Amino acid sequence: MAKTIKYLLIVTWLSACGQPTPAPPPAEQPKVVETVQKPLRLGAERTEVYLPLVQGKSVGIVANQTSVVGKTHLVDTLLGLGINVKSVFAPEHGFRGNASAGAKISDSKDPKTGLPIVSLYGSNYKPEPEMLEGLDVVIFDIQDVGTRFYTYISTMSYMMEACAENGIEMLVLDRPNPNGHYVDGPVLKKGLSSFVGLHEVPVVHGMTVGEYAKMVNGEGWLKNKINCNLTVVEMENYAHDQDYQLPIAPSPNLPNQTAIYLYPSLCFFEGTEVSEGRGTDKPFQQFGYPKMPNGNTKFTPKSIDGVANYPKLENKKCNGIDLSDIPLDSLRNMGKLNLDWLISTYQDHPEKD
């Protein structure tokens, strides 16, 4: 009996050794989910949202050369859709964006449409009641660059205030902030408000114009804390870290993306005797002055009609620093104000205090 059991055990063991070990079931492969970046839609492109809000109403538009839907200006788009556009309000640099920084803009008439153009950068920053007479709604659609001293947000704020005081609705068609991926700089102190710094926000505030308008309303920053009847037509598929390249220069001295990224840092030279490049082919991409001891370029500011009338250090040969070759990715990834250029220029100045 014992021999029989031993024999069976040996046979069983040999049989097991002769059989291949069953392969484990294949591991389940992780599912690859492809993410497709949905296309950005600007507020101005979302006509299905805001056309019902303006149909049958008298409309005013705060606009400039950046106010386009595709390749067509917003004013032309709305007129083509049968909207009753009554007037256009022009910010600094004018309706067509061809006036120099600080140049006063006069009221005029648009030669293409015959519409009256009311200047908000001449004798008035804020429209008088008679300028709004007969309007039911005002649309604001201008590309901003996200800095406190860029005046388009001041124009928007004053228009919000005027609309609130006169019982007029206001629509803001939102656009990306090319410097919206960071917030930096000191907050404006109370009592120092001006057209180049209207509210208590940092130098680089990180907001789109639509977000800024909501903050103005929400913080009670309008005169007497009045509230504007505001509608913001938001963008679709926008994120603050999105790399948005402006298709149209927002003003004559910000001609490209390099200047837009450098503007928040180099604009501090405006309050000094150092040229920030106005009157050259690289505004806000180079800086310098005649006796600058260190530099990698030379330039001579000249008056350029509609771009830089009588620029600082006009007709004086300057030594300077050219920043225009810095890659855009490097400028964007900097993600902060760069005061090193300002500080080192002061420290190296032969006549500093």
C-alpha positions as CSV (number, residue, x, y, z in Angstrom):
1,M,0.0,0.0,0.0
2,A,2.8,2.4,0.9
3,K,4.5,1.6,-2.4
4,T,1.3,2.3,-4.3
5,I,1.0,5.8,-2.6
6,K,4.7,6.5,-3.3
7,Y,4.2,5.6,-6.9
8,L,1.2,7.8,-7.3
9,L,3.0,10.8,-5.7
10,I,5.9,10.4,-8.1
11,V,3.6,10.2,-11.1
12,T,1.7,13.2,-10.0
13,W,4.9,15.2,-9.5
14,L,6.3,14.2,-12.9
15,S,3.0,15.1,-14.5
16,A,3.1,18.6,-12.9
17,C,6.6,19.2,-14.0
18,G,5.7,18.3,-17.6
19,Q,2.9,20.8,-17.8
20,P,3.7,24.4,-18.7
21,T,2.8,26.9,-16.0
22,P,-0.3,28.8,-17.1
23,A,0.5,32.3,-18.2
24,P,-0.9,35.1,-16.1
25,P,-3.7,37.1,-17.7
26,P,-2.4,40.1,-19.6
27,A,-2.2,43.2,-17.5
28,E,-4.8,45.7,-18.3
29,Q,-3.3,48.6,-20.3
30,P,-4.0,52.0,-18.9
31,K,-6.4,54.0,-21.1
32,V,-4.9,56.9,-22.9
33,V,-7.2,59.8,-22.8
34,E,-6.4,62.4,-25.5
35,T,-7.1,65.9,-24.4
36,V,-8.0,68.2,-27.2
37,Q,-7.5,71.9,-26.5
38,K,-10.8,73.6,-27.4
39,P,-10.4,76.8,-29.4
40,L,-10.5,80.0,-27.5
41,R,-13.6,82.1,-28.2
42,L,-13.4,85.8,-27.4
43,G,-16.4,87.6,-25.9
44,A,-16.8,89.6,-29.1
45,E,-17.1,86.3,-31.1
46,R,-20.0,85.1,-28.9
47,T,-22.6,87.0,-30.8
48,E,-25.3,84.4,-29.8
49,V,-24.9,85.6,-26.2
50,Y,-24.9,89.4,-26.6
51,L,-27.0,90.1,-29.7
52,P,-30.2,89.4,-27.9
53,L,-29.1,92.0,-25.3
54,V,-28.7,94.8,-27.8
55,Q,-31.3,94.1,-30.5
56,G,-33.9,96.8,-30.7
57,K,-31.8,99.1,-28.6
58,S,-29.7,102.2,-29.3
59,V,-26.1,101.2,-28.8
60,G,-22.8,103.1,-28.1
61,I,-19.5,101.3,-28.4
62,V,-16.2,102.0,-26.7
63,A,-13.7,100.6,-29.2
64,N,-10.3,101.0,-31.0
65,Q,-8.3,99.1,-33.6
66,T,-8.3,95.9,-31.5
67,S,-12.1,95.6,-31.4
68,V,-12.4,93.0,-34.1
69,V,-14.6,89.9,-34.6
70,G,-12.4,87.7,-36.8
71,K,-11.0,90.2,-39.3
72,T,-14.0,92.5,-39.1
73,H,-14.3,95.5,-36.8
74,L,-17.0,95.1,-34.1
75,V,-18.7,98.3,-35.3
76,D,-19.0,97.0,-38.9
77,T,-20.1,93.6,-37.6
78,L,-22.9,95.0,-35.5
79,L,-24.0,97.4,-38.3
80,G,-24.0,94.4,-40.7
81,L,-26.3,92.5,-38.3
82,G,-28.8,95.3,-38.1
83,I,-27.9,96.7,-34.7
84,N,-28.7,100.3,-34.1
85,V,-25.2,101.7,-33.4
86,K,-25.5,105.4,-32.6
87,S,-22.0,106.5,-31.6
88,V,-18.4,105.3,-30.9
89,F,-16.3,106.4,-27.9
90,A,-12.6,106.5,-28.4
91,P,-9.9,105.9,-25.7
92,E,-6.3,107.0,-25.7
93,H,-4.6,106.6,-29.1
94,G,-8.0,107.1,-30.8
95,F,-10.6,104.9,-32.5
96,R,-8.0,103.7,-35.1
97,G,-5.1,103.5,-32.7
98,N,-2.9,105.9,-34.6
99,A,-2.4,108.7,-32.0
100,S,0.8,109.0,-30.0
101,A,0.8,108.3,-26.2
102,G,-0.6,111.2,-24.3
103,A,-1.8,113.0,-27.5
104,K,-5.3,114.5,-26.9
105,I,-8.0,113.1,-29.1
106,S,-10.7,115.3,-30.7
107,D,-14.2,114.4,-31.4
108,S,-14.7,113.4,-35.1
109,K,-16.7,111.4,-37.5
110,D,-15.8,107.9,-38.8
111,P,-15.3,108.3,-42.6
112,K,-16.4,104.7,-43.2
113,T,-19.6,104.5,-41.3
114,G,-20.4,108.2,-40.7
115,L,-20.8,107.5,-37.0
116,P,-19.8,110.3,-34.5
117,I,-16.7,109.5,-32.6
118,V,-16.7,110.9,-29.1
119,S,-13.2,111.3,-27.5
120,L,-12.6,110.0,-24.0
121,Y,-9.0,111.2,-24.1
122,G,-9.4,114.9,-24.7
123,S,-11.3,117.4,-22.7
124,N,-13.1,114.5,-21.0
125,Y,-12.1,111.1,-19.5
126,K,-15.6,110.5,-18.4
127,P,-18.5,111.1,-20.8
128,E,-20.9,113.9,-20.0
129,P,-24.7,113.0,-19.8
130,E,-25.4,114.6,-23.1
131,M,-22.8,112.4,-24.8
132,L,-24.9,109.4,-23.7
133,E,-28.2,110.8,-24.5
134,G,-30.5,108.4,-26.3
135,L,-28.4,105.3,-25.6
136,D,-29.8,102.2,-24.0
137,V,-26.6,100.2,-23.8
138,V,-22.9,100.8,-24.1
139,I,-20.5,98.0,-25.3
140,F,-16.9,98.0,-24.2
141,D,-14.5,95.9,-26.3
142,I,-10.8,96.8,-26.1
143,Q,-7.7,94.6,-25.8
144,D,-5.8,95.4,-22.6
145,V,-2.3,94.3,-21.4
146,G,-2.9,93.8,-17.7
147,T,-1.0,96.7,-16.1
148,R,-2.4,99.4,-13.8
149,F,-1.0,102.3,-15.7
150,Y,-2.3,101.2,-19.1
151,T,-5.3,103.6,-19.5
152,Y,-7.9,101.4,-21.2
153,I,-9.2,100.1,-17.8
154,S,-9.5,103.7,-16.6
155,T,-11.6,104.5,-19.6
156,M,-13.8,101.5,-18.9
157,S,-14.2,102.4,-15.2
158,Y,-15.3,106.0,-16.1
159,M,-17.7,104.7,-18.7
160,M,-19.2,102.3,-16.1
161,E,-19.6,105.2,-13.7
162,A,-21.3,107.4,-16.3
163,C,-23.6,104.5,-17.4
164,A,-24.6,103.9,-13.7
165,E,-25.4,107.6,-13.2
166,N,-27.5,107.7,-16.3
167,G,-29.4,104.5,-16.1
168,I,-27.7,102.8,-19.1
169,E,-26.7,99.2,-19.3
170,M,-23.1,98.2,-20.0
171,L,-21.7,95.2,-21.7
172,V,-18.0,94.2,-21.5
173,L,-16.9,91.8,-24.2
174,D,-14.0,90.0,-22.5
175,R,-10.6,89.4,-24.0
176,P,-7.4,87.6,-22.8
177,N,-4.8,89.3,-20.6
178,P,-1.4,88.6,-22.2
179,N,0.2,89.3,-18.8
180,G,-2.5,87.4,-16.9
181,H,-0.3,84.5,-15.8
182,Y,1.1,86.5,-12.9
183,V,0.4,89.2,-10.3
184,D,3.2,91.5,-9.1
185,G,4.1,94.9,-7.9
186,P,2.9,97.3,-5.1
187,V,-0.8,98.1,-4.7
188,L,-1.6,101.7,-5.4
189,K,-1.9,103.8,-2.2
190,K,-5.1,105.6,-1.4
191,G,-4.9,109.3,-2.4
192,L,-2.6,108.7,-5.3
193,S,-5.3,107.9,-7.8
194,S,-4.9,109.2,-11.4
195,F,-5.9,108.2,-14.9
196,V,-2.7,106.1,-15.1
197,G,-3.6,104.4,-11.8
198,L,-7.3,104.7,-10.8
199,H,-7.8,101.9,-8.3
200,E,-6.0,100.0,-5.5
201,V,-4.6,97.1,-7.5
202,P,-1.0,95.9,-8.1
203,V,1.1,97.1,-11.0
204,V,0.4,93.8,-12.8
205,H,-3.1,92.8,-11.7
206,G,-3.6,89.5,-13.5
207,M,-7.2,90.2,-14.5
208,T,-9.0,90.4,-17.9
209,V,-11.0,93.5,-18.5
210,G,-14.2,91.6,-17.7
211,E,-12.8,90.5,-14.4
212,Y,-11.6,94.0,-13.6
213,A,-15.0,95.4,-14.4
214,K,-16.6,93.0,-12.0
215,M,-14.1,93.9,-9.3
216,V,-14.8,97.7,-9.8
217,N,-18.5,97.0,-9.2
218,G,-18.0,94.5,-6.4
219,E,-15.5,96.7,-4.5
220,G,-17.7,99.8,-4.8
221,W,-15.0,101.8,-6.5
222,L,-17.4,103.9,-8.6
223,K,-18.2,107.3,-7.4
224,N,-20.5,107.3,-4.4
225,K,-20.3,103.4,-4.5
226,I,-22.9,103.5,-7.3
227,N,-23.4,100.1,-9.0
228,C,-23.2,99.7,-12.8
229,N,-25.8,97.5,-14.6
230,L,-23.0,95.4,-15.9
231,T,-23.0,92.2,-18.1
232,V,-19.7,90.6,-18.9
233,V,-19.7,88.3,-21.9
234,E,-17.0,85.9,-20.9
235,M,-14.7,84.0,-23.2
236,E,-14.9,80.3,-23.8
237,N,-12.0,78.0,-23.1
238,Y,-9.7,80.7,-21.6
239,A,-7.2,80.1,-18.8
240,H,-4.9,82.6,-17.2
241,D,-1.8,80.5,-18.0
242,Q,-2.7,80.4,-21.6
243,D,-0.1,81.8,-24.0
244,Y,-2.1,84.3,-26.0
245,Q,-0.4,86.2,-28.8
246,L,-2.1,89.4,-29.6
247,P,-3.1,89.6,-33.3
248,I,-3.2,93.4,-33.3
249,A,-0.9,95.8,-31.5
250,P,-2.9,97.4,-28.6
251,S,-1.1,100.8,-29.0
252,P,1.6,102.3,-31.2
253,N,4.4,101.7,-28.7
254,L,3.6,98.1,-28.0
255,P,4.1,96.8,-31.5
256,N,4.8,93.2,-30.6
257,Q,4.6,90.5,-28.0
258,T,8.1,91.2,-26.7
259,A,7.2,94.8,-25.9
260,I,4.0,93.6,-24.2
261,Y,5.9,91.3,-21.9
262,L,8.6,93.9,-21.2
263,Y,6.2,96.8,-20.7
264,P,5.4,96.3,-17.0
265,S,9.1,96.4,-16.1
266,L,10.4,99.0,-18.5
267,C,7.5,101.5,-17.9
268,F,9.2,102.5,-14.7
269,F,11.8,104.4,-16.8
270,E,8.9,106.7,-17.8
271,G,9.6,108.7,-14.6
272,T,13.3,109.1,-15.2
273,E,15.6,110.7,-17.7
274,V,16.3,107.3,-19.3
275,S,14.6,106.6,-22.6
276,E,12.4,103.5,-22.8
277,G,12.8,103.3,-26.5
278,R,10.0,105.6,-27.6
279,G,10.8,107.2,-31.0
280,T,12.8,104.2,-32.1
281,D,12.0,100.9,-33.9
282,K,12.1,99.1,-30.6
283,P,9.9,100.9,-28.0
284,F,9.8,99.1,-24.7
285,Q,12.4,96.7,-26.0
286,Q,15.5,98.8,-25.3
287,F,16.4,101.6,-22.9
288,G,19.3,104.0,-22.4
289,Y,20.7,107.5,-22.2
290,P,23.6,109.4,-23.7
291,K,26.2,108.8,-20.9
292,M,25.2,105.3,-20.1
293,P,28.5,103.6,-19.3
294,N,27.5,100.0,-20.2
295,G,25.4,98.9,-23.1
296,N,25.1,96.7,-26.1
297,T,23.4,99.0,-28.5
298,K,23.1,102.7,-29.6
299,F,19.9,104.5,-30.7
300,T,18.6,108.0,-31.3
301,P,15.0,108.8,-30.4
302,K,13.1,110.6,-33.2
303,S,9.6,112.1,-33.5
304,I,7.4,109.6,-35.3
305,D,4.0,111.0,-36.2
306,G,1.2,109.1,-34.5
307,V,3.6,106.9,-32.6
308,A,6.0,109.1,-30.6
309,N,5.6,112.8,-30.8
310,Y,8.6,114.6,-29.2
311,P,10.0,111.6,-27.3
312,K,12.3,111.8,-24.4
313,L,15.9,112.5,-25.4
314,E,14.8,113.4,-28.9
315,N,17.7,113.5,-31.5
316,K,20.2,112.6,-28.8
317,K,22.4,109.6,-29.4
318,C,22.0,107.1,-26.6
319,N,24.0,104.1,-25.3
320,G,21.6,101.5,-24.3
321,I,20.6,97.9,-23.5
322,D,18.7,96.0,-26.2
323,L,16.4,93.3,-24.9
324,S,14.6,92.5,-28.1
325,D,16.5,89.2,-28.7
326,I,15.3,87.6,-25.4
327,P,13.2,84.6,-26.4
328,L,9.5,85.1,-25.8
329,D,9.3,81.9,-23.7
330,S,12.0,83.3,-21.4
331,L,10.2,86.6,-21.0
332,R,6.9,84.9,-20.3
333,N,8.3,82.4,-17.9
334,M,9.9,85.2,-15.9
335,G,6.5,85.6,-14.3
336,K,7.4,88.8,-12.4
337,L,8.4,92.4,-12.6
338,N,12.1,92.7,-13.3
339,L,13.5,95.7,-11.5
340,D,17.1,94.8,-12.0
341,W,17.3,96.9,-15.2
342,L,16.0,100.0,-13.3
343,I,18.2,99.4,-10.3
344,S,21.4,98.7,-12.2
345,T,20.9,101.7,-14.4
346,Y,20.5,103.9,-11.4
347,Q,23.6,102.4,-9.7
348,D,25.7,102.9,-12.9
349,H,24.5,106.5,-13.5
350,P,27.4,108.9,-13.3
351,E,25.2,111.6,-11.8
352,K,23.0,109.7,-9.4
353,D,22.0,111.3,-6.1
